[in-house]
Amino acid sequence: MIFPVKKIQAQTRVLPRFLAAQSILAKPTPRSSTSDSFNLFGNRFASLMQKENLEGLQPYLIEIDISEEISLLKAEYSLEITVPVLGMTDLLGFTQNAQQFACPVAINGFGAKSATDTFNNFPHPDFVLITDIAGNQYEVVVTPDGKIELPSDGTGLFSIVSSITYIYSERQIKFGAGLENLQSEAIAENKLFLLPPINSFETFTSQICITHIDNDHKRKVDTIRKVEIKYPTMTLDDYQPKVITNRISSGDTDLLSVGISWQTKSTFNHPLTACVTVESIHDTSVADANGWLQHPIDPNMYTKHIGLSENTLNFLIRRVYSEYDLMKDYLKGDTFSLSHQNGYNNFLLMPEVFGRFYDFLIHDLIHHKLPADFLFARVPTERLRALETSDIPVDFHDSIVLSRLQANLAEDNFQDFKKLFRSEASTQNELADYFILRTDRLQDSIPQVSVTLIAKSNLFESGLPDYHANVKTGATWGRFSDEPTQASAQLSPEQSLLKSGIYNAIDLSEVLESASGWTPMMATTAQEMGKQVDISSSTEKKDPIDNKKEEKTNPSATKEVDPSRIHTRR
């Protein structure tokens, strides 16, 4: 007997249309009282910008062409703008950092009305959705004064934000409902203007979508556009080095103290090599090296490798404070200042989220967005003293810094280690260093000193340094000068690199005789420019380093969310 088969009607599935991706170069944005007002806890969070606030921030705004979206936007449709959060941001107040996400401040020529215009004044989006670190998406209500109201039941939800979605209606975008026309203030139509994250150099990707609610009351995505926001590569011009020398007479010999300092526009500690040349001085020895290395060919040249790359810092922090350590502290009752009110932030319900929380912490420690005390309060001194770094896969620059770091930690000197994790709140964006030379009786004038900063090529633009901070002194105390020396100016790029010879050097102090072991020395086998350098410090062969890199995660990456998981009051 044959039974008839009931045919199942296949549902038509409409895929969203992907619009052309864009890539835009942004400017690093300084922190100000105006920018703070658009932060998560500011009184203008999720609000568009008034024309009174444009003057100071307009040069930094990101301009995105959305003319295609506006032409496709229909009645009852919405424009959604999703931006990632580039660091630990807690809706319940764990962090109070500068704004770490981009904010829409003007759309299609419209911005916020003046505060005195109270009639039909609505500068906020229709909805604001939060995506937490677990991937849940829920709506928050933003009051007119910027206060945030979270869902009353936070069971299974987290207050740590991964991304923010702003949803604007067609009436706001096309007709400026509740808004003011700012085209006379150079806010063009068919453009979206974003205020970038503050004091950030991190590349991020925003997503712009057109969506609508279908007959089944489900949110449908019609178009998707990815917009990558990049920042200019940091150059040596972003540093402002200064030099000061001090002469201390002592019998037939003199001590010459050479101090250098430099400021940077970023709180992130970019790795670099400082090269100091003391002109016209002979028969010197090092009284206090302080980690500086004396060049074997040019004894008047001293170099020091400073800072670690992001990848090495990532390995180092995970070695000092692992995810297992974090979990143990949590089970012992450490809440990491996270609130558990109304059921939020319960890692026991979703233990798989703990790893993502750990990645956020590592990211913020590397980028100086989390106070260093968070780490040092949880890492015992014995662990730092016994830290082993020889098996961390690093390049030559980082190997020099790590070896010196490990030696200092073994002697209970934790200063250099703590400098790697300067937080935004504790740093003045200035670093300082010194070394002291012992020499024969100096003449009446102090030798001229020049400084060259050579940055790691993977973080900076390629090329040789074109900034020299020099001091020409004629008295006991040095004077500052920004004029390059004639000798430095006459050197070709190839000669400058050969003269510095920093990248092809290695500390050989451990294999020298004890009598001369206190003087850091370097050696190189480089014969020509551009050829591979063979560096060896002893005949003893070591096991090759396992170059298997630890998998890195981007905690601020935008995560695609299943619409059925959205908690909204729509």
N, C-alpha and C positions, 0 to 999 in steps of 0.2 A: 504494500500500500504506500502510495506516495503522498507525503504531506506537503501542502503548499508552503513555500518559504516566504515569510514576510520581509519585504524589502525595507531597509532602513534608509530614510532620506538623509543624505549627507548634508551637513551644514556648511554653508559657504563661509570660508574663513578669509577675511580681508587683512592682508598684511600691511603694515604701515609703509609709507613712502619715505625713502631716505633722501633728504636733500643734500646738496653739495657741502662737504665739510669745510670748515674755515680754520685758518691758523693766524693768530694775531699776536703781535709783539706788544707787551705791556711794560710800563715803567714801575719800578719799585716805589711803593707809596708810603710816605712817612706817616707816623702816628700823630694825631692831633685831637683836640677836643671835639671837632666836628665829625671826624671819622669814628671816634668812640661812641658817638650818639647812634650810629648805625649798627653797633655791635649787638650781640645776642641779648645783653642786659641793658642796652642803651634805650633812651626814650623815643628813638626813631627807628627801632628795629623793624624790618620788612616794609618800611615806608619809602615812597619816592622822595626825591630831594626838592627842597624849595630853592627858588632862584637866589635867595640870600646866601645859600651855602655853596653855590657853584664856583665862586671866584677862586677859593683856595684849592678845591679838589678837581676842577675841570681839566687841568693838564694831565691828570693821572687816570682819567676815566677810560675804560675799554669801550670802544665803539664797534658794534656788531651789526651787520646789514641783515635786517629781517623783512625786507620788502616782499619776498616770496611768501613768507608766512602770513603777512598782513593781507596779501591778495587772496589767499586761500581761506582766511578766517571768515566764518559765517556766523549768523546769529545762533546763539545757544552753544557755540564752540568756545573753547578756552585756549589760551596760550600758556604753556607751562615752561618754566625756567628752572632747571635743576643744577645746583652748584655743589661741589664736594667741600667738605670741611677739612682743612689742612692741618689738623692737630687736635689734641684732646680738648673737646668742648662739651661741657656738662650743663644740661638744662636746669639741674638742681644745685648748681653753684660750685662744682669741684674746682674749676679754673676760672680766672678772671683775666685771661690774656687779651692782647689786642685782637681785633677782628681777624678771624682765620678763614673767612669765606667771602666770596664775591657777593655784592648786593646790587640788585637792580635799582637804579636811581632815576632813570628817565626812559620812557618808551614812546616811540613814534612822535616825538616832539612835545610830549606831555610830561609834566612833573607835578609835585605837590603844590597845593595852594598855600598862600601865606597863612600863618597861624591866626591872624586877625580875621580872616575870611571864614566864618564858621558855617556859611550856608552851603549845603551839598559838598562838604569837604571830606573826601574819602581817598586818602593817598595809599591805602594798603591794598594788597591783592585780595581777591575773593576768599582764597584759602591758602594756608601755609601748611605743608606736609613735612614731617620730620622722618627721615630714615635713620634708624639707630644702628648700632654696630652688629646687631643680630639680623638685620635685613627687614625688620618690621617697619611698616610705614604707618604713621598715625598723624592726625590733624592736631594742631595747636591753635588756640584762639589768641589773637593779638589784639589787645585793647588799644584805644586811640593814643594812649601815652606810652605804648610800646611794651607793656607788661604781657607776659606769656602765661597762658593757662593750659596746663597739661591735662590729658584724660584723667579722671578721678581714680580709675582702676588701672594700675600699672603692672599687674601680674603678667609676667612674660615679656614685658617691655623694658627698654633700657633708656636712661636719660643721656647717654653718651651719643653724640650726633655724628653720623657718617656723611649725610648730605641733607640739603634743604631744597624743597621745591616750592616755588612761588607760582600760583595759578591766577591769571588775570582773565577777566571776561572780555568778550568782543566789544562791549560798550565802552570799557575803559581804553582798550587799545585803539580802536578806530575813531571814537567820538570824544574821548577824554572825559567820560562821565566822572564827576567828582574831582577832576584834575584841572590844572592850569596849563595853557599853551605857553611853552618856553622857547619857541622857535626863534624869537628875537634875541635869546640868550645863547645862540649858537648850538641849540639842541635840535638837531635835524630830524625831520620826519623819516619814517621807514628805518629808523636806527634804534637799537637797544644799547643803553649805556649802563655799564657795570662799574661799581667801585671795587677795585681789586682788594685781595687780602692785604693787611697792613704789614709792612716790613718783611715781605716775602719775596723769595727768588724761585719758588717751586713752580714748575710747570703743572698745570691742571687742565681738565677738560670739562666744559659745561655742556649741558644737553638742552636743546630747545625743541619743544613738541607742540603740535596742535592736537587737542583731544576733545572728545565729546562723550556725553552719557547716552547710551543706546536705550532701546525700549525695555530691555531687561534690567535697567538701572546699573549697568556695568560701564566702567570707564574704558573707552576705546581710544587707541592712539592712531592718529591719521598720518602725521608726518614726524620725522625725527631728523634733527641736525646736530652734529657734533662740532663743537668749537673748542679748539686747543688754544690755551693761553700760555705763551712763552715769555721769558724774560731775557734781556740781553745778557750774554755771557760776561761774568765779572772779569774786569781787567785790572791791571796793576795801577791804573789811574784811580781806582777806587780806594787805594791806600795812600796815606799821607805820612811817610816816614820822617823822623827827625833824629838828629844825632847831637849828643853833647859829650865833651871830653873833660876830664878833670886830672890835673897833674898833682901828684903828691911826692915831694922831694924827700929823699932819705939817704943822706951820706953821698956816696959815689954813684948811687943808682936812683932811678926815679920809678915810681909806679904811675902808669897811665891807665886811667879808668875810661872805658869806652861804653857809653850807654846809648841804646837806641830805643825808640818807641814809634809805634805807628797806629793810626786810626783807620777803621774801615766802616763803610756804610751799612754793613750787615752784621748781625749778631752771630751769624754762623762762622765758625772758626775755619776758614779755608786754609788748607795746608800750603805752606810756602817754604822757600829756603832763603835765608838772609845771608848776604855776602858783604863783609866789611873789609875795606882795604885801608891800611894805615900807611900813608905815603912818607917816603924819605926817612925811614927809621930802620936802624940796623941793630944786630946783636940783641935781639929780644928773646925773652922767655915768658911763659905763661905763669902768672901768679895765681890767678883764679879763672879757670877755663869756663866754668858754668855751662858745660855742654858744648862749647864752641870747638871747632876742629881747625887746626892750622894746616894750611896747604903745604904739601911737601916740596913743591917747586918754588912757589912764591911765598916765603915765610911771612910776608906782611899782609897776607890774605887769610881771613878767618870766616868760616861758614858755620851755620847752624840750621838744622832741619826742624821746622816748627809745625805742629798740627798734624792731624791724621785725616785720611780720606774717609768719606762716609761709609764705605764698605768695611774698612778696618775698624772704625768706631762701632759699627754694628756687631762685628765679631767680638770686640772687646767687652761691650756691655753685656752681651749674652753669656760671655765667659764669667764675668763678675757676678751677674745676677740673672739667673736662668728663669725660664717659665716655670720650672719645677719649684724654684725658690719662691716665686710669686704665689703659686698655688698653695704652698705650705703656709705662707704668711696669711693668706686668706682663710685657710681652715683653722688657723690659730686665733682668728678674730680680727685681723687687720682689714678694715673696710676701705683703705686707700682714700679716705675722705669722701667716699660715695654715699649718697643718701639711699636708704631703703624704704622711704615713706611710700605708702600706698602700693607696696609690692614691687617697686622698680628695682632694677639692678640685682636681680637674684640669679647669680651664676649657677647655683645648684639646679635650677630648672633647665638651664641651657648651658651645660659645661663646655660645649664646643665653642662658645663665644669667648671664653677666657683667653684663648690664643690670640684672637683679634684684639682684645683689650691689651694684651702684652705687646703686640706689634705697635699699637698706638703709643704706649709708653716709650718704647725704644725709639720710635720716630721723633717724639718730642724731646727726648734727652739728646739725641744727635743734633737737632736743630735748635737747641737752647730755648725751647718753649715750655719746658717743665723744670722747676727749680731743682738744682743739683742735690739739694738736701733730701729729696725724695729717694734718691739712690743711696746716698751715704748713710742715711738713717737706717737702712735695711741691710747693708753689707758690712759684715764684721771686719775689723782691722786685720785679723789674722788671715782672712782670705785675700785681702789686697797685698799683704806682705808676702804671701806665698804664690802670687799670681805668676803663671807660666804662659809666655806668649810666643815661644819659639815655633810652635806648630800652626800659628795663624798665617794663612797665605797672604803675603804682602809684597809690595814692590820695594825698591831700594830705599826710597824716601821714608816710607812707613817703618821699614825694618830698623833704620837708625833711630827713629823716635821711640819705637817700642822697646828696643834694647836699653836705651837710656832710662825710659820709664820704669822698666822692670828693675833695673839696678837701684833707682831712687826708692821704689816701694820697699825693696828688701832692706833698706836703711831707714825705714819709717819716715821717708820724705814723701808726703802725699800732695805737695803743692802743684806739681806739673800735672798730676792726674786730675786734680780738681779743676784746673784751668781748662781742661778739655770739655767741661760741661757747664760753662758759664751760662746762666740763665738770662733772659731778657731783662728781668727786674734787677739783677745784680751787676750787670756789666755796663761800662761806659763806652764800649766798642773800642777800647784802646788796650794794646798789649805793649809790654816793655821788657827789655832784656839788657844784659851787660856782660862784659868780661874785663879782666885786669891784666895788663902786661907789665913785666919788669924789664927795664932797659937801662943802658948806660946813661950817664948824665945828659939830659936833654939841653938843647940850646934855649935861647930866650923864648922862642916861639913853639907852640904846640903843633905837632904834625897835622897835616890836613887829613880828614877822614871822609871816606865816601861809602855809601850804602847802596846796594842793589838788591831788590827783592825779585826772586825768581819763583814763579808760581807753578804748581803742578798743571800740566797741560790738559788733564782730563776735566778740570773744573774751570779753566780760564781759556781765553782766546789764545790761539797759537801765536808764537812769535817771542821775541826777546824783550826784556824789560826796557821801557823807554823813559823811566822815571828814576832819577838819582837824587837822593837827599845828601847834600854834602855840607861839611863844616870846615871853614877855614879859620883857624883860631890864632890869635896872637897874644893871648894873655892866659892866666891860669884857668879861667872859666871859659867854656866854649860858647860860641855864638851860632845861632841857627841861620841857615841860608838855603834857598831853593835853587841856586845856580849850579848847573852841572859843571864838573871840572873839565878843563881843556883836554886832559888825557882821555877821559871817558868819552867826550864828544867826538874825538878823532878816531876811536876804535870802530872798526866795521862790526856788523852783527856776528860774523864768524869769529873774529878775534875776541869779541866780548865773551862769547860762549866758551872759547878755548881757554881764555884767561880765568874764567870762573871755575870751569872744570868740576862743578859741584856734583853733577849727576853721576860722574864716573869715579867717585871717591868712596872709600870705605874706612872705617875706624880700625886702625891696627894697633891700638894701645895695648890690647891684651897679649899680643905676641912680641912686644918689645921687651928689652931688658928692664929690670926693675928700676934701674937708675933713671931711665928716660921714660918709664911707663906713665908718668904723670902728665906727659905732654901728648895730647891727642894728635895722631898723625893720620894721613890718608895716602892711599896709593892707587894708581890706575894703570891699566895696560892699554888704554885707548891710543891708537896710532894716528887715526885720521878722523876727520869730522864725518858723522853720519854712519860710521861702522858700528857693528855690535860690540859692546864692551864686555870683556871677560874680567870679572872681579873675583878675587880670591883672597882670603885673609890668612889661611894656613894650609898646610898640606893635608890636614886631617879631613877626611871625607865624611860628610853627613848624609843621612838619609834624605832623599828628595822630599820636598814638601808636597803634601797632598793638595793639589790645586782645586779639588772639588769645592766649589763655592756653596756657601750656605744659601738656601733659597730665601730671597727677600720678598717681603710682601709690602704692598702699598696700602696703608690703612685708610688713605683718603680717596681711594678709587671709588667711582660711582658704581653702585651695584644695581643690576636690573631687579625689579621687584614685581612679584606676582600681584596683580591688582586685587585678587581675592583676599590678600593679607592686609589690606589697608584698613586701619581703624579711623573712620571719619564720621563727622557729625553732619555731613552733607545730607 
